[in-house]
Amino acid sequence: MKSLVLGLTLIVVCLAATDEDAVLNGDPQIELPPAPPDLVFRVLSLAPLFQAAVSPAVDMHALIRAAARKHRVPAAFITSIVAAESNFNPSAISPKGAIGLMQLMPATAQLFGADAAVPAQNVDAGTHYLRFLMDRYHRYRNSLTRVIAAYNAGPGVVDRYHGVPPYPETRIYVARVLGFMRKFQRLPA
C-alpha cells in the first residue's frame, strides 16, 4: 500500500511540475518551472485520497452495473465518467465543491434526491443525470461529445456554443472521457 501511495505521489509531483501545453503538444523538450513552495504540502495532503481510492469498502463496479441497468446507460460510459471525475475515489471533493465518485454538485445531487457523499446514491444520481443529458442531446450527430461536455460545463454552455464549448478544460475532459471509454469498452463486463 505504501509503495502504491508513493508511486501515485510521484506521478502527481511529475504531473504538477510539467508544462501542460508541452505535454498536450507532445513536445519532448519539457522545461520544468520552479516548484511552488507549497507543492510538498499539496502532494502529501493527497495521500489519504489515494488510499481511499484503493479501499475495498465500496464495490464500485457493482454500483456502476446497477445504475447502468436502472438508467439504461452503458456501464463503460459511467466508468469513464467516474475515472475522469474522481479517479474512483468515493471521498473526492473538488475545489468547486463537487462530491464523490461522479463529482456531483450538491444542487445536482439534491435535484435527483441523492446524498452525494453516499457512493451508491452518487453513482445513481450521476447516472440519472447522464441519462437526462443523453435524452436531451440524442438527436445530434455528435450527441456523445455533447453529453460529456454538458456533464463537465453544463447544458446551458453546450447549447450556447451548439456543441463542445471552446474551453480548454472541457475539450481536454471530453478527450479524456472518450479515451477511457475506448479502454473500458475493451474490458470484459
Phi, psi and omega per residue, in radians:
M1 nan -0.785 -3.135
K2 -1.072 -0.662 -3.136
S3 -1.205 -0.601 3.088
L4 -1.126 -0.811 3.132
V5 -1.106 -0.739 3.119
L6 -1.087 -0.791 3.127
G7 -1.083 -0.768 3.122
L8 -1.171 -0.633 3.090
T9 -1.089 -0.735 3.117
L10 -1.122 -0.658 3.086
I11 -1.090 -0.774 3.134
V12 -1.081 -0.748 3.120
V13 -1.061 -0.784 -3.139
C14 -1.113 -0.765 -3.134
L15 -1.177 -0.674 -3.133
A16 -1.177 -0.460 -3.040
A17 -1.666 -0.108 -3.087
T18 -1.574 2.766 3.068
D19 -1.455 2.006 -3.028
E20 -1.021 -0.732 -3.135
D21 -1.105 -0.699 3.137
A22 -1.136 -0.698 3.129
V23 -1.155 -0.796 -3.102
L24 -1.154 -0.570 -3.133
N25 -1.574 0.034 3.088
G26 1.254 0.402 -3.132
D27 -1.264 2.038 -3.131
P28 -1.280 -0.256 -3.128
Q29 -1.649 1.096 -3.122
I30 -1.331 2.216 3.095
E31 -1.794 2.200 -3.093
L32 -1.474 2.246 3.071
P33 -1.328 2.875 3.083
P34 -1.099 2.441 -3.136
A35 -1.229 2.356 3.083
P36 -1.128 2.624 -3.069
P37 -1.067 -0.463 -3.112
D38 -1.633 0.192 -3.091
L39 -1.041 -0.781 -3.118
V40 -1.067 -0.744 3.118
F41 -1.086 -0.791 -3.119
R42 -1.086 -0.742 -3.127
V43 -1.165 -0.815 -3.140
L44 -1.116 -0.578 -3.130
S45 -1.250 -0.244 3.111
L46 -1.466 -0.284 -3.072
A47 -0.948 -0.773 3.120
P48 -1.080 -0.555 3.127
L49 -1.151 -0.711 3.123
F50 -1.168 -0.641 3.103
Q51 -1.123 -0.716 3.120
A52 -1.145 -0.586 -3.098
A53 -1.150 -0.453 -3.134
V54 -1.799 0.150 -3.135
S55 -1.211 2.320 -3.139
P56 -1.422 0.076 -3.049
A57 -1.121 -0.511 -3.100
V58 -2.015 2.140 3.067
D59 -1.511 1.482 -3.059
M60 -1.069 -0.618 -3.112
H61 -1.151 -0.647 3.085
A62 -1.171 -0.713 3.100
L63 -1.083 -0.757 -3.121
I64 -1.158 -0.779 3.129
R65 -1.067 -0.727 -3.133
A66 -1.135 -0.779 3.132
A67 -1.167 -0.642 3.118
A68 -1.059 -0.803 3.121
R69 -1.131 -0.824 -3.066
K70 -1.063 -0.746 -3.030
H71 -1.854 0.103 3.106
R72 0.959 0.905 3.087
V73 -2.144 2.327 -3.139
P74 -0.994 2.328 -3.126
A75 -1.041 -0.630 3.128
A76 -1.114 -0.584 3.116
F77 -1.197 -0.811 3.121
I78 -1.078 -0.801 -3.135
T79 -1.050 -0.658 3.123
S80 -1.157 -0.708 3.093
I81 -1.131 -0.783 3.126
V82 -1.058 -0.751 3.133
A83 -1.070 -0.783 -3.112
A84 -1.255 -0.646 -3.052
E85 -1.373 -0.829 -2.974
S86 -2.280 -0.032 -3.044
N87 0.934 0.684 3.089
F88 1.151 0.441 3.131
N89 -1.741 1.876 -3.116
P90 -1.190 -0.250 -3.137
S91 -1.724 0.090 -3.070
A92 -1.112 2.414 3.042
I93 -2.365 2.188 -3.106
S94 -1.451 2.852 3.070
P95 -1.062 -0.432 3.128
K96 -1.522 -0.074 3.079
G97 1.770 0.090 3.081
A98 -1.241 2.528 -2.955
I99 -2.197 2.472 2.894
G100 1.420 -2.922 -3.045
L101 -0.986 -0.762 -3.090
M102 -1.784 0.187 3.075
Q103 0.854 1.025 3.114
L104 -1.439 2.399 2.966
M105 -1.265 2.555 -3.120
P106 -0.943 -0.674 3.141
A107 -1.139 -0.672 3.115
T108 -1.169 -0.763 3.108
A109 -1.050 -0.763 -3.141
Q110 -1.111 -0.677 3.111
L111 -1.001 -0.612 3.140
F112 -1.745 0.255 3.053
G113 1.153 0.642 -3.065
A114 -2.147 2.717 2.950
D115 -1.705 1.919 -3.042
A116 -1.081 -0.355 -3.128
A117 -1.417 -0.205 3.117
V118 -1.665 1.999 -3.020
P119 -0.893 -0.782 -3.116
A120 -1.105 -0.744 3.134
Q121 -1.227 -0.618 3.123
N122 -1.091 -0.862 -3.126
V123 -1.156 -0.710 3.135
D124 -1.106 -0.838 -3.125
A125 -1.169 -0.718 3.108
G126 -1.097 -0.687 3.118
T127 -1.227 -0.675 3.075
H128 -1.050 -0.733 3.105
Y129 -1.129 -0.698 3.063
L130 -1.051 -0.750 3.109
R131 -1.068 -0.744 3.093
F132 -1.003 -0.813 3.140
L133 -1.170 -0.675 3.108
M134 -1.085 -0.727 3.109
D135 -1.172 -0.634 -3.124
R136 -1.165 -0.676 -3.025
Y137 -1.886 0.190 -3.037
H138 -1.084 -0.418 -3.062
R139 -1.453 -0.085 -3.139
Y140 -1.638 2.551 -3.128
R141 -1.173 -0.476 3.105
N142 -1.841 0.748 -3.015
S143 -1.060 -0.689 -3.093
L144 -1.115 -0.788 3.125
T145 -1.143 -0.600 3.074
R146 -1.136 -0.735 3.127
V147 -1.070 -0.819 -3.124
I148 -1.104 -0.789 3.129
A149 -1.106 -0.700 3.132
A150 -1.166 -0.603 3.097
Y151 -1.113 -0.593 -3.111
N152 -1.497 -0.862 -2.995
A153 -1.824 -0.258 -3.114
G154 1.813 2.528 -3.106
P155 -1.146 -0.528 3.120
G156 -1.080 -0.691 3.128
V157 -1.193 -0.751 3.128
V158 -1.097 -0.712 3.115
D159 -1.150 -0.717 -3.123
R160 -1.078 -0.674 -3.106
Y161 -1.675 0.050 -3.124
H162 0.953 0.729 3.140
G163 2.534 -2.724 -3.120
V164 -1.141 2.187 -3.124
P165 -1.219 2.840 -3.086
P166 -1.379 0.345 3.138
Y167 -1.365 2.185 3.131
P168 -0.964 -0.733 -3.127
E169 -1.015 -0.771 -3.108
T170 -1.233 -0.706 3.122
R171 -1.103 -0.730 3.088
I172 -1.135 -0.728 3.140
Y173 -1.061 -0.814 3.128
V174 -1.035 -0.797 3.132
A175 -1.099 -0.706 3.130
R176 -1.107 -0.809 -3.119
V177 -1.106 -0.764 3.115
L178 -1.092 -0.670 3.077
G179 -1.105 -0.764 3.090
F180 -1.097 -0.678 -3.137
M181 -1.074 -0.764 3.107
R182 -1.022 -0.711 -3.141
K183 -1.178 -0.861 -3.049
F184 -1.304 -0.404 3.089
Q185 -1.254 -0.399 3.131
R186 -1.424 -0.320 -3.110
L187 -1.389 2.552 3.075
P188 -1.178 2.552 -3.105
A189 -1.229 nan nan
